[in-house]
């Protein structure tokens, strides 16, 4: 039997993520974000805040997308 857990639980809120585990998380989040996942969806799936995910993506030098959704236009 292996010592590693079979399933990955979401990271606990406020849990420090450092070292190799942070590197692995950066790689995983970067891959998902570049594949089209939103920061909010990544935050929900990991149990972390929007700000945490944003910071991790910035640290991994990801080109962040601009805001989506409807844009307000001038009334003519």
C-alpha positions, 0 to 999 in steps of 0.5 A: 500500500502507498502512503499517499492519499487516493483522492485530493481534498480541496485545500483548506482555507488559510492553509499555507501552501509553500515549496514543492506543493505550491510549485505543483499547484502553480503548474496545475492552475496555470494549465487549467487557466490557459485551457479556459477555466476562470479564476472564480471556477478555480477558486471554487474547485480548490476551496481558496479565494479569488485573490489567492488564485490570482496571486498564484497565477501572477507568480507563475507568469500567466498572461491574465485575460481581460474581464468578460461579460457584457460591456456597457455602451454609451446611450446615444 
